[in-house]
Each structure stands twice: as C-alpha cells, then as structure tokens.
Amino acid sequence: MSFFSKPKVVLWPKDKSLEVYIDTKENNHLTLDINLWQENNDKDLESLVDYLKKNKIEICSVLVSDDIVLTKSFIYDTKITQIDKKEVIGLAESFVPFKINSDYIDYVLIQEANKTIIQSTIFETSKMSILKSNLIKLNIKISSLNPVSSAISKVLSSIYSNQFFLIYPLNDHEYTLLLSKNNTIYLTNNFKGPSLDIQKTINYSNLYFSTPAKKIYFPESKDIEIITTTEVEKTAYNESQIAQNLNKPANFPLPVLGEFSVIMGKSKDISSSGVEKMNNKKNILPIIAVLIFTAALVSFIVYFIFNKNKTDDTNITDTDITPTSVIENTVTETPTPTIAQIDKKIKIQVLNATDINGQAATIKSKLTNLGFENVTVGNSTQKATENSVKVKSASTSAYFESVLKTDFPAIYTTDLKSTSTYDAVFTIGTNLSTGESAGGDEADATPTAKVTSKVTPTTTKAPTATPTDSE
C-alpha cells in the first residue's frame, strides 16, 4: 500500500455499537451491535469478521472518541527542544479524569517566538487495551488510529486558516469543544449540554495565540446555547453540505470525511447558507505541507501503538499500545517550567465573607509572602459559601490559580470590571482550616459565572498557562 493511499474503510466504535463506513457512493454505512470498548470473544465478532472477509477488506482506519483520547497543551515561557515524558505526565495528570500510563501518552513541542507549547495526546489505558485486543481478533491491518477531533480538524483547517473552536457531539447530551489551527489540535474539552459555558476555555486560548480565537463552529442540527462573555463569531456547520462539497456521500459525518478525503482545495461552503468560502488558492501549498507532516506523524505513532515487538508487519500482534514521542533531539540540559510572573504592585482586596475571624489576614500573609505588598483586608457585607477570586486578566487568573491551588482552592474568573479600584478581589467563603463551607447565603461579591472544579488549570509544576475542562 502506498504511503499516500487512503484506507477504504473506517471503523468508528461508539458506546454500544460499531459504525462502519465504506468509501463508496452507495451501501457505504453499516451499524453493528458490537461494542469494541468491552471484551469480545470470536463469536461476538463473527458478524464483523464475516463482513470484512466477504468484502475483501484487509486494512481499516479507526476513529477514537475524544472522551477516550484527550488533547491538552501546556506552555513554557522559554524555548525548549526536549522534555522528559514524566514531566509531561506531571503537567497533564490534573486535567485527565483517568490514570495516565506512560505507554499511552504522546506529545510534540511547538516552538513559538518566546515560548514552547507542549501538545500532549493522552489515551485512556483500560479502554485502549480492550480496543486493541478486539482489533487483533479481526485479523486486519490498522492504518491509523485517530482522535475524532484530529479528523475534524483536517477538514475545517482547509476551510478556515486561523485558529477556531468547533463543537462536536459526543452523544445526545455531551459535546467536545476542540481548539485548532493549521490542522493542529491545541486542546479538547468535554461539556454536558444543552448549555455550554465555554468562557474559561476561551480565556486560555488567548495564551496560545497572539490574537484570540473568536470563530466558533457549532452543529446546525443541534439546539445549543453557547455561553460566553467574549464577543465571538458563531457559524453553523452542516455535515451533509460539507460532504457534498468534498464530492463524498452526504451521510458521511465530519470525522469520516477527514479520514477519507485528501483535502486539497475542494471544500466550498460549510453551511446551507453558503457563508464560508474556501481560502485563496495560494494557501493550498501550506495545507499540503501540513497534511504530509500530519500523515507522517500519525503513521509513526500508530506504527509504535500497534507494532511494538512486532515481527509480522502485515497484521496487528498482541503487544502493548505504545504511542511514542516524536521528540528525538537531545540537549545537555532541560529547562525547568516556570510560572509566568505578574506585576507584584497590583492592588489586591481580601474580603472575609464568613464568621470566622482572622481568615482575611491569613490570605494576606500568603500574598505578601509571594511579594505582593498592596493588599487590603476587610469583611464582606454579605456571606458566601465558596471561595472566589475575581481579576481583570487571564494571565493574572492563571498565576493565582497556579500558586494558590492548594492553599486557596477557589472559583477564578476574569470578570472584574476594568474600572474597579482593585486588580484582584479575593472572597473567602469557606473555613480555610477544613476547606468546608462556612455557611450563609452566597455573597454578591462572589462571581456569577459557574465554572466547575472537576479539573483545575495548573499543576505543582505549572507552566505559564494550561487548559481546563468544564462539565
């Protein structure tokens, strides 16, 4: 098989079924009652094996949902050419809802003018082990194993050249929000619908790029409320329309189009209204270069995932999946990640919204130990039941979350008015000794944006900025 040839079949394992797509005009979609995310015996897989044999299918690509493989990006405030995998795991483990196995994480370094972005791809070990076991029993070759978000990015990056968000359904009640530019996924966050509060993710996107990502694509067929205080450009996309513009069957969803289509300027409109047009032809060569690099990277990763200790290169062997880092350069010294410092002369107010005396002084002491001298304390006029920190900028929020994660777990927002006397307002609503709510009604001083704390945007080795997930 040529390196640039495309597989004719895509397997997309869902929660309780398997979607099979064939690159033909007709009879191109099959749904089987097979769950590849749980152990299956030969009899369980018999219908699929028979179908593959009958149609002489020997090679497939596999799509993996973005709740099983997550993409997270972290920032160093210096240029680096190498980082130890253990350090990447340390940065990522606070953001992943499952235990990270070193054999199931891959990463690349993206060099910027004065920083380095560490892009990590993390697979859920237990799920991927089961998937691999089932794929081995099919006795076929797996050409690639791609996250759904990466396949989508291939299509949309050929249509829109700048950074963008895209919302894609995981199922009827959950959505993946991906951030992409030039066919590179910077992060994926999973949300429960139908109301998606994505403001915090937008704030962090500002740290990856010199200009904010304001374009948001959302599925035309879904009734979704997108909650954000930032002015954004919302564009509905129509999967059927995109498929037709790529000369593919209208029933092919975006991820399948990304697997089947060699995107070389064929795309036109992405919505039924025909608002989005293809970029000028002068952008074709950079797109081709990105696609070639991506294909090489994916092929390299998949080779190690399915072929560790492999002796027969025509079939998958029973080995551990081992996504391998593509960073091979060696340096004599690896810089230590540092937290981006902020102006220590900013004005800070600490309000005690509980009946426990002395708590504001405790937080003030911690802040002065960090070098902040302009800190005032007082009592809130109303009670609060949770800690909060309101600031004016995303970098200030990221800094305080990084350094105070353990000492002052709180809801951090950037909605402090620019006209406020203070640059940061800390409100204490819990017993700092126990971490439990101190009781009382929620104070007006606490932020109104509700951001859950399933994961927090930092680690003990926190880089300049990190992504966050929302429920």
Steps between C-alpha positions, in 0.01 A plus 500: 500500500635844404576739784255754357218258420190514717328210673164410353335422834469695825401332826345734756432325834215665689376433855289198412540458126751504218460732202666376180546745210606392152638747246237432236202693367240242606467240775770691684387478863442207729405498871581188701395414856861457605666690782875509438550675834423179687660157471358291215561139410529368144129425481410854608708636212391240247262730308769765459769252398267342244415841357868593466583169330201512268598847381873416490583775746854463633576849627299749706546823688346547845344810655521550877257724687643801683385377838745208467790692349551855628719778364645751745760772437734667748730799467863557595605864507830407332600304191581134565581213266441207734301410810485180698177301463463479880491878513228512234297249702543722806363796307207307357380281786286771664294541183430139412214302661695174479842374609773572245718213382838605356446260208175676409611862474663675208614860464658749263667835559375799302755783491372857519686834506567504874335187631447129439161332486498139620217321321415170670268225379387268780322167453289332768701184570222259592284591201782494248626163624156348444467663159837364392411151618181506293675639191758223512221243471383659175826398330526821298756776473431831675636784289430776752334561834387860522308711750169624362617858559811453282293366212262795528789746514633369169177602327435835669862617483473483122206737515609744770869588535496668843445350844145386572279314746262228386227327698435139406250261663641211703147366540152645545591681823875569488726699271869533427639851459821495297746781438698474176720690261677378186384144562651499850278427799597710803242369744176309531246556778183300559178672605150387594228676303284667400654812662876520452692756707826522304630835628782353704625300203491814285706683762770237480505497122632856520819363653573272204465759225595864444135576414192343664314211340156648433360272231272230640343233280194323639278225353206643310284203600542548877324748727798618707529806721859629488573704812789747477566862597750542218376623165531203264409416143263203499465296181269204457641209303311240302675164474298392197585819315870461574493139381337600171757776449770237538325277246424246770168340600279736700468250786872516587559689829792741540747255662442245224554770237831578666605135467388456138566839344835633381422868555660695217276799445179315415294640789258783434218594737459334839146611575174495309514880473835483324666770709842335543712493181826325428820695555698624201688235301829641626424324832499154340873429527520569877195277550663220304817536706302481824312193379821322401655575840184386680481180298862423579450572870184288525659213311803511729286499816269226377795286398620496860149468643426178316839362410721502812712182491323412176649246260220476243435841342177402330283443809464638853681295762416456865720773646450808714381815331786745531444847355856629475630852524624646174746725680841342445736798542739487792623794702737522791248662726119511516359829629268482798148632432432829675185686586461823307545781751262794524538854629540478879385861538138427408230595750336204673197490729431202730145473638395261775143389423483263800455534877849358563735774614850542360453322169561809287828558684602142423455551126671838517801334662520248217480778242769710667723194513461486121623859475172693487508804728188693401248272674201625698268286711144537622169326559250439224159658549337167410581138573643257243511121486804463275833665432538719194761715329394765250774659287529710186720283278545133410874505579431629853236231551736229374775618735284497814350163412852363459650626825192474724350173379559323832475790744194667350288282270247735345294596197719725285343741251620791288181703523628769742401832346782704347381800703543316829740654755658160546673270253399189692229431758523189722179395677522236774189285538640184661678397816863520386603240757258231384412614148131463581235761436462746784126530436280798425353638179717549197637852493459747217876529500538144371519447123187415310669284236478141622810305402523153647818376660517152349848600386702808580724691259834424663731244652770525762739545206263743334610659172385843392151385410305180478159394375197415708201272461141587582212275574 
